[in-house]
Amino acid sequence: MPPSPSPTRFAYLGPEGTFAEAALSRAITAPEGRRDPQPSVAAALAAVRSGDADAALVPLENSVEGSVPATMDGLVDGEPLVITREVFLDVAFVLAVRPGTVLADVGSVASHPHALAQTGRRLTELLPGISPLPTTSTAAAAAAVAAGEVDAAVCAAIAASRYGLDVLADDVADHPGAVTRFVLVSRPGRLPDPTGNDKTSLVAVVGDRTGALLELLQEFAVRGISLTRIESRPTRQRLGVYSFSLDCEGHVADPRVGEALAALHRLCDDVRFLGSYPRADGRENRPVRQESSDAAFADADVWLARLRSGEV
Ligand SMILES: O=C(O)C(=O)C[C@]1(C(=O)O)C=C[C@@H](O)C=C1
């Protein structure tokens, strides 16, 4: 009998008990597949690039703190990777300690920098004068508390119970209701089929010339394509040269989106396609203007073919 195909191996930002793990459980509900916690976003992406994992679940942006630089840069540096899914997760933080510890005993607190940035005010109120320590993830901070390396962690409630910690304070977020957007990334291959409600992500390096960003934006605007995110990142070559990381509505298989990407390929110094995947934020893409619809593109193609064949 031929061997059964090996189950999909999923890397994620670990250790057990991270928000990334919770997001992975939401993305992958089927029990099959191996889950490999990784010590950092870079390690999770490297596992996919090397073939040790088939996909990685990593945080991309947070509604309070903005983008996650390790993921933004990790998707651009190195062999191409593409996003195949997005997952949104409500994030709520607790202050966790070893059983028996009271607030007055806490002399150190640790967490992922994104979690610390979302809880800074509350931590100052609860633990005045203590400078928080960064860890590679919120669950890594909980594990460090369990190991006696720090006194308190800002982490998910699930991480507190996973590492046998007590919760000293619930809901320590400065802005309740925060949401983190995670993405599942794979090596390039067959793209997810268009669903009619998709997003496309890319990073474009624009030249250092007047109007370069406007030219880029125009390619989307003239085709009636809405952007859902755009931000600049340094290219790390020199000050003044930037890449623009953006998400737009639609799938690369949609004629208007394909044409916009082709135009960017002509205009920009470099374009890295980061995938087309189903939109999962619970919102619907804006209706497409009649002149940008698939039917309008098909009709224009027929017209052009007739012109080219001499049928004026
Ligand atoms: O440390 C974790 O648990 C993560 O999944 C990472 C991460 C992030 O990178 O933003 C995810 C959600 C929270 O915003 C805090 C930390």
The ligand as a Gaussian input file, in Angstrom:
#p B3LYP/6-31G(d) Opt

LIG

0 1
 O        2.970000      36.635000      21.783000
 C        1.928000      36.161000      21.317000
 O        1.121000      35.491000      21.967000
 C        1.639000      36.414000      19.907000
 O        0.893000      35.660000      19.293000
 C        2.234000      37.667000      19.281000
 C        1.387000      38.923000      19.426000
 C        1.897000      40.041000      18.425000
 O        2.878000      39.868000      17.722000
 O        1.234000      41.087000      18.381000
 C       -0.012000      38.616000      19.050000
 C       -1.063000      39.210000      19.632000
 C       -0.908000      40.238000      20.699000
 O       -1.115000      41.495000      20.063000
 C        0.455000      40.223000      21.301000
 C        1.465000      39.519000      20.758000

